[in-house]
Amino acid sequence: MDDQSFSNSIATFSAKFCNELDKTKSVVSSPLSAEYVLALLALGSIEPTHSELLTALGVRDDDEVRSSFCEISSKIRSIQGVTLNVANRVYIMEGSYELDDNLQKDAVNVFDAGIEKVNFVNSQAAASLINSWVENKTNNRIKNLLTPDSFDENTRMVLVNALYFKGDWDSKFNPELTQDKPFHVNSTTKINIPMMYKEDEFPYAECQGLDSQILIMPYKGKSASMAIILPSQVDGLDNVLTKLAEGFDLMSALKNTFSVKVQVTIPKFKIETEIDLLQVLPKLGITSIFNAQKSGLDNMLKSPEPLYVSKAVQKAFIEVNEEGAEAAAATGAVLMLRSAPLPLSSFVADRPFLYLLLASDNTIIFSGYFQGDSGDTT
C-alpha cells in the first residue's frame, strides 16, 4: 500500500469514527491513536477477528499493517517546526506472562512500543503507573486515562497509545484583533464567543460536494496544518460528517485547494473529550475483541490464554488560539482474561464546523468539530 492509499484509509476511518461521536457538543478525537492500538491487536489476532480488524483499518494483511504503521510513525517523527509525539506502551501482568515472540517483535519494531510488567492486582498502583506515563507523553494534558477499577486479578495486558501536538501558526493571529462575535449554535440560537481575525494567503476552496468552504492554515515549518471544513448552512455539519463517512473523497478536496488571499475569522477554543471506545468501535464493525467468549485474541501471549478487551477509552485535548494549537490524545485498551473563489475570499467560521489536524501529506492526526461550546472542558 502506498502512502497516499494509507492516508486515504486513515481519512475514511477518521470520518466514520467522528460520525459516531456525540454531535450535541464540541469534540476532539484522534482516530489515528485508536488505530495504533487496533493495529497491534490485529497482529495478535486469529480469524475471524483478524479479518474484522484489517477491514476496519483498511489494510489487506499483516505485512501491510507493519509497513503502513512503520511509515506513518516515521512520517510523524520527521515533521518539522512543531512538536508531535507518538508513544506506545504495552503493560503485561507480572509473573510468567510474556507477549508472543512475534508480537513482541512487532510491538518494538513497528510501533516502537515499550513493554513493562505491572501487578494489576494492585489496581491503584497500576492505574497510577499507566496514567503517569500518559501524562508525561502528553505534556500533562491527558490525566487519569484509566481508573483503578479498570483492572483486577484477571487483567493480563493493557495497550496504550498517546499522541501530543503543539505548533505555532506559520502566520500568527494578532490578539488585538480578537473580539467577541456571534456564533450560530443552530438555526435558532446564537452566542457571543472570542473570534480571531487575519487576512492572509491560505490554501482555500469552495467544495460543492460537501456544500462547504475549505481552509488550510499551516503551522510553522509548513509540514503540519489545520484544515477547517465550514458548511454553508448553519445546520450543515451533520450532512458533511455523513458524506465523509459514506466515502466522499476528502483527500482530493484538500488537494484541490489553492492559495488565495482570505479574510479569516475563526473561534479561539479549548476542548477536552473522553470517548468510550466500547460504544464507538462496534458501530465501525469492530465487535469480536470485546466478546468474552470468543474474542480471537488468544495468541497475544506466549502461553495462549483466552483474552478479550474489557475496557477501551480515549481522552483527547485541543487548544486553538492566536499563537497556534496544542492537542493531545491517548487511547488505552485493557485486555482481560475471559471469564470556486473570489480574488479576496471571506471565511467566517461562525457556525458549527469540522476541523482536522494534518501531517504534510494530509494524513489526519486529530479530528473533531466545534459547536460553540467547549466539549467536556470544566
C-alpha positions as CSV (number, residue, x, y, z in Angstrom):
1,M,0.0,0.0,0.0
2,D,1.4,3.4,-0.9
3,D,1.5,6.4,1.4
4,Q,-1.5,8.1,-0.2
5,S,-3.6,5.0,-0.1
6,F,-3.0,4.6,3.7
7,S,-3.7,8.3,4.2
8,N,-7.0,7.7,2.4
9,S,-7.7,4.7,4.7
10,I,-7.0,6.9,7.7
11,A,-9.3,9.6,6.4
12,T,-12.1,7.1,5.9
13,F,-11.7,5.6,9.3
14,S,-11.5,9.1,10.9
15,A,-14.7,10.2,9.1
16,K,-16.6,7.1,10.3
17,F,-15.2,7.5,13.8
18,C,-16.2,11.1,14.1
19,N,-19.6,10.4,12.7
20,E,-20.3,8.2,15.7
21,L,-19.3,10.7,18.3
22,D,-21.7,12.9,20.3
23,K,-22.9,15.6,17.9
24,T,-24.6,17.7,20.6
25,K,-21.3,19.2,21.7
26,S,-17.8,20.1,20.6
27,V,-15.4,17.2,20.4
28,V,-11.8,16.4,19.7
29,S,-10.5,12.9,18.9
30,S,-7.6,11.1,17.4
31,P,-8.9,8.2,15.3
32,L,-5.3,7.6,14.4
33,S,-4.5,7.0,18.1
34,A,-7.2,4.3,18.2
35,E,-5.8,2.8,15.0
36,Y,-2.4,2.2,16.6
37,V,-4.0,0.1,19.3
38,L,-6.2,-1.8,16.9
39,A,-3.3,-2.5,14.6
40,L,-1.3,-4.1,17.4
41,L,-4.4,-6.2,18.3
42,A,-4.8,-7.2,14.7
43,L,-1.2,-8.6,14.6
44,G,-2.0,-10.8,17.6
45,S,-5.4,-12.0,16.5
46,I,-6.8,-15.0,14.7
47,E,-9.8,-15.4,12.4
48,P,-12.5,-14.1,12.1
49,T,-11.3,-11.2,14.4
50,H,-8.2,-10.8,12.3
51,S,-10.2,-10.0,9.1
52,E,-12.6,-7.8,11.0
53,L,-9.7,-5.6,12.3
54,L,-7.9,-5.5,8.9
55,T,-11.2,-4.4,7.2
56,A,-11.8,-1.7,9.8
57,L,-8.2,-0.4,9.4
58,G,-8.4,-0.6,5.6
59,V,-5.4,-2.8,5.1
60,R,-5.0,-6.1,3.4
61,D,-2.7,-8.2,5.5
62,D,-0.2,-8.2,8.4
63,D,2.7,-7.1,6.2
64,E,0.6,-4.1,5.1
65,V,-0.1,-3.3,8.8
66,R,3.6,-3.4,9.5
67,S,4.7,-1.3,6.5
68,S,1.9,1.2,6.8
69,F,2.3,1.9,10.5
70,C,6.1,2.0,10.3
71,E,5.7,4.6,7.6
72,I,3.2,6.7,9.4
73,S,5.3,6.7,12.6
74,S,8.4,7.7,10.6
75,K,6.4,10.4,8.8
76,I,5.2,11.9,12.1
77,R,8.7,11.9,13.6
78,S,10.0,13.8,10.6
79,I,7.5,16.7,10.8
80,Q,9.5,19.9,11.2
81,G,8.7,23.1,13.1
82,V,6.2,21.6,15.6
83,T,6.2,19.2,18.5
84,L,4.4,15.9,17.6
85,N,4.9,12.9,19.7
86,V,3.5,9.4,19.3
87,A,4.1,7.0,22.1
88,N,3.0,3.4,22.5
89,R,3.3,1.1,25.5
90,V,2.3,-2.5,26.4
91,Y,1.7,-3.3,30.1
92,I,1.7,-7.1,30.9
93,M,0.8,-8.8,34.1
94,E,3.9,-9.5,36.2
95,G,5.0,-13.1,36.7
96,S,5.2,-15.7,33.9
97,Y,3.1,-13.8,31.4
98,E,5.0,-12.8,28.2
99,L,4.0,-11.4,24.8
100,D,4.0,-13.8,22.0
101,D,7.5,-13.7,20.4
102,N,6.3,-12.4,17.0
103,L,4.0,-9.9,18.6
104,Q,6.8,-8.6,20.8
105,K,9.0,-8.0,17.7
106,D,6.1,-6.1,16.1
107,A,5.4,-4.1,19.2
108,V,9.0,-2.9,19.3
109,N,9.9,-2.7,15.5
110,V,6.6,-1.5,14.1
111,F,5.1,0.6,17.0
112,D,8.3,1.5,18.9
113,A,6.4,0.3,21.9
114,G,7.9,0.0,25.3
115,I,7.0,-3.2,27.3
116,E,6.6,-3.1,31.0
117,K,5.5,-5.7,33.7
118,V,2.9,-4.5,36.2
119,N,0.9,-6.0,39.0
120,F,-2.7,-5.4,38.0
121,V,-4.0,-6.9,41.3
122,N,-2.8,-3.7,42.9
123,S,-5.2,-1.7,40.8
124,Q,-4.4,1.7,42.4
125,A,-0.7,1.4,41.7
126,A,-1.3,0.1,38.2
127,A,-3.5,3.0,37.3
128,S,-1.1,5.5,38.8
129,L,1.8,4.0,36.8
130,I,0.0,4.0,33.4
131,N,-1.6,7.4,33.9
132,S,1.8,9.0,34.9
133,W,3.3,7.6,31.7
134,V,0.4,9.1,29.6
135,E,0.7,12.5,31.4
136,N,4.4,12.6,30.7
137,K,3.9,11.8,27.0
138,T,1.2,14.4,26.5
139,N,2.8,17.3,28.4
140,N,0.4,16.7,31.3
141,R,-2.6,17.4,29.1
142,I,-4.2,13.9,29.4
143,K,-4.8,12.9,33.0
144,N,-6.4,9.9,34.6
145,L,-6.8,7.9,31.3
146,L,-7.6,4.7,33.2
147,T,-9.2,4.3,36.7
148,P,-8.3,1.7,39.2
149,D,-11.5,-0.2,38.6
150,S,-10.2,-0.9,35.0
151,F,-8.0,-3.7,36.4
152,D,-8.3,-6.8,38.6
153,E,-6.7,-10.2,39.0
154,N,-7.9,-11.2,35.6
155,T,-6.2,-8.3,33.7
156,R,-3.4,-9.6,31.6
157,M,-2.5,-6.8,29.3
158,V,-3.1,-3.1,28.7
159,L,-2.2,-1.4,25.4
160,V,-1.8,2.4,25.5
161,N,-1.2,4.9,22.7
162,A,-0.6,8.6,23.4
163,L,-0.4,11.4,20.8
164,Y,0.7,15.0,21.5
165,F,0.9,18.0,19.2
166,K,1.9,21.6,19.8
167,G,2.5,24.0,17.0
168,D,2.6,27.8,16.3
169,W,0.8,29.1,13.2
170,D,3.1,29.9,10.3
171,S,1.4,33.3,10.3
172,K,0.1,34.1,13.8
173,F,-3.2,36.0,14.6
174,N,-2.9,39.4,16.2
175,P,-4.6,39.1,19.7
176,E,-5.6,42.8,19.4
177,L,-8.0,41.8,16.6
178,T,-9.7,39.1,18.6
179,Q,-13.2,40.2,19.5
180,D,-16.4,38.6,20.9
181,K,-18.7,38.0,17.9
182,P,-21.9,36.0,17.3
183,F,-21.6,32.2,16.7
184,H,-24.7,30.4,15.4
185,V,-25.0,27.3,17.5
186,N,-28.0,26.3,15.4
187,S,-30.7,27.9,13.3
188,T,-32.4,29.5,16.3
189,T,-29.6,30.0,18.9
190,K,-26.5,32.2,18.8
191,I,-23.9,33.1,21.4
192,N,-21.0,35.5,21.6
193,I,-17.6,33.9,21.7
194,P,-14.0,35.2,21.1
195,M,-13.2,35.2,17.3
196,M,-9.8,35.7,15.9
197,Y,-9.2,37.6,12.6
198,K,-6.5,37.5,10.0
199,E,-6.2,38.4,6.3
200,D,-3.5,36.4,4.5
201,E,-2.9,33.9,1.7
202,F,-4.1,30.4,2.5
203,P,-5.0,27.3,0.6
204,Y,-8.7,27.6,0.1
205,A,-11.6,26.1,-1.9
206,E,-15.3,26.0,-2.2
207,C,-16.3,22.4,-2.2
208,Q,-19.7,21.8,-3.8
209,G,-19.7,18.1,-2.9
210,L,-19.7,18.9,0.8
211,D,-21.6,22.3,0.3
212,S,-18.7,23.8,2.3
213,Q,-15.7,26.1,2.3
214,I,-12.3,24.5,3.0
215,L,-9.5,26.5,4.5
216,I,-6.0,25.1,5.3
217,M,-3.8,27.0,7.8
218,P,-0.2,25.8,8.0
219,Y,1.9,25.7,11.2
220,K,5.5,26.8,11.5
221,G,7.6,24.7,9.2
222,K,4.6,24.1,6.9
223,S,4.8,20.3,7.4
224,A,1.6,20.3,9.6
225,S,-1.6,22.2,9.1
226,M,-5.1,22.6,10.3
227,A,-8.0,22.3,7.8
228,I,-11.4,23.7,8.6
229,I,-14.4,22.4,6.7
230,L,-17.1,25.1,7.1
231,P,-20.6,24.1,6.0
232,S,-22.6,26.7,4.0
233,Q,-25.6,26.1,6.2
234,V,-25.8,26.7,10.0
235,D,-27.1,23.1,10.4
236,G,-24.9,21.6,7.7
237,L,-22.3,19.8,9.9
238,D,-24.2,16.6,10.2
239,N,-24.5,16.4,6.4
240,V,-20.7,16.9,6.0
241,L,-19.9,14.2,8.5
242,T,-22.4,11.8,6.9
243,K,-21.0,12.3,3.4
244,L,-17.4,11.8,4.6
245,A,-18.4,8.6,6.5
246,E,-20.0,7.4,3.3
247,G,-16.8,7.7,1.4
248,F,-16.6,11.3,0.0
249,D,-13.0,11.8,-1.3
250,L,-11.7,14.2,1.3
251,M,-8.1,13.9,0.2
252,S,-8.9,15.1,-3.3
253,A,-11.0,18.0,-1.9
254,L,-8.0,19.1,0.3
255,K,-5.6,18.8,-2.7
256,N,-8.0,21.0,-4.8
257,T,-7.4,24.0,-2.6
258,F,-5.2,26.8,-4.0
259,S,-3.6,29.8,-2.4
260,V,-5.7,32.9,-2.4
261,K,-6.0,35.9,-0.1
262,V,-8.6,35.2,2.5
263,Q,-10.2,37.2,5.3
264,V,-10.3,34.6,8.1
265,T,-12.5,34.7,11.2
266,I,-12.3,31.6,13.4
267,P,-13.0,31.0,17.1
268,K,-10.5,30.6,19.9
269,F,-11.4,27.3,21.5
270,K,-10.3,24.6,24.0
271,I,-11.9,21.2,24.0
272,E,-11.4,18.0,26.1
273,T,-13.2,14.8,25.2
274,E,-13.4,11.4,26.7
275,I,-14.6,8.6,24.4
276,D,-15.8,5.2,25.4
277,L,-14.5,3.1,22.5
278,L,-16.7,0.2,23.6
279,Q,-19.6,2.3,22.4
280,V,-17.9,3.7,19.2
281,L,-15.9,0.8,17.7
282,P,-18.8,-1.7,17.4
283,K,-20.5,0.9,15.2
284,L,-17.4,0.6,12.9
285,G,-17.8,-3.1,12.7
286,I,-15.3,-4.0,15.4
287,T,-17.1,-6.3,17.9
288,S,-15.1,-9.5,18.3
289,I,-12.4,-8.1,20.5
290,F,-14.9,-7.3,23.2
291,N,-16.5,-10.8,23.2
292,A,-15.5,-12.5,26.4
293,Q,-16.4,-15.9,24.9
294,K,-14.7,-15.7,21.5
295,S,-12.5,-12.6,21.0
296,G,-9.9,-14.1,18.7
297,L,-7.1,-12.7,20.8
298,D,-5.9,-16.0,22.2
299,N,-2.5,-15.7,20.7
300,M,-1.4,-12.4,22.2
301,L,0.6,-14.1,24.9
302,K,3.4,-16.7,24.7
303,S,1.3,-19.2,26.6
304,P,-2.1,-18.8,24.9
305,E,-4.9,-17.6,27.1
306,P,-8.4,-16.5,26.2
307,L,-8.1,-12.7,26.3
308,Y,-10.7,-10.1,25.5
309,V,-10.8,-6.2,25.6
310,S,-12.8,-5.3,28.7
311,K,-12.2,-1.5,28.5
312,A,-11.1,0.8,25.8
313,V,-11.0,4.6,26.3
314,Q,-9.6,7.6,24.6
315,K,-9.1,11.0,26.1
316,A,-8.2,13.9,23.8
317,F,-7.5,17.6,24.2
318,I,-7.0,20.6,21.8
319,E,-6.5,24.3,22.3
320,V,-6.5,26.7,19.4
321,N,-5.5,30.3,19.9
322,E,-3.7,33.3,18.3
323,E,-0.3,31.5,18.7
324,G,-1.3,28.2,17.2
325,A,-2.7,24.9,18.5
326,E,-1.9,22.3,21.2
327,A,-3.5,18.9,21.0
328,A,-3.1,15.6,22.8
329,A,-4.8,12.2,22.8
330,A,-4.4,8.9,24.5
331,T,-6.0,5.6,23.8
332,G,-5.9,2.7,26.2
333,A,-7.3,-0.9,25.7
334,V,-7.4,-3.3,28.6
335,L,-7.3,-7.0,27.8
336,M,-8.8,-9.3,30.4
337,L,-8.8,-13.0,30.8
338,R,-12.3,-14.1,29.9
339,S,-14.2,-15.2,32.3
340,A,-14.5,28.4,-6.9
341,P,-13.2,31.5,-5.1
342,L,-13.1,35.3,-5.5
343,P,-9.8,37.3,-5.5
344,L,-10.4,38.1,-1.8
345,S,-12.4,35.3,-0.1
346,S,-14.2,35.6,3.2
347,F,-14.1,32.6,5.6
348,V,-16.2,33.3,8.7
349,A,-16.4,30.2,11.0
350,D,-19.5,31.5,12.9
351,R,-21.4,28.1,12.7
352,P,-20.6,24.5,13.6
353,F,-17.6,23.2,11.6
354,L,-15.3,20.2,11.2
355,Y,-11.5,20.7,11.9
356,L,-8.6,18.4,11.0
357,L,-5.0,18.5,12.2
358,L,-3.0,17.2,9.2
359,A,0.6,16.0,8.6
360,S,2.3,17.1,5.4
361,D,0.6,14.6,3.1
362,N,-2.8,15.4,4.7
363,T,-2.7,12.4,7.0
364,I,-5.3,13.1,9.7
365,I,-3.7,13.1,13.2
366,F,-6.6,14.7,15.1
367,S,-10.2,15.5,14.1
368,G,-13.2,17.0,15.7
369,Y,-15.9,19.6,15.5
370,F,-16.7,22.8,17.1
371,Q,-20.3,23.6,18.1
372,G,-19.8,26.8,20.0
373,D,-19.3,25.1,23.4
374,S,-16.2,23.7,24.9
375,G,-16.9,20.0,24.9
376,D,-16.1,18.3,28.2
377,T,-13.9,21.1,29.5
378,T,-14.6,22.1,33.0
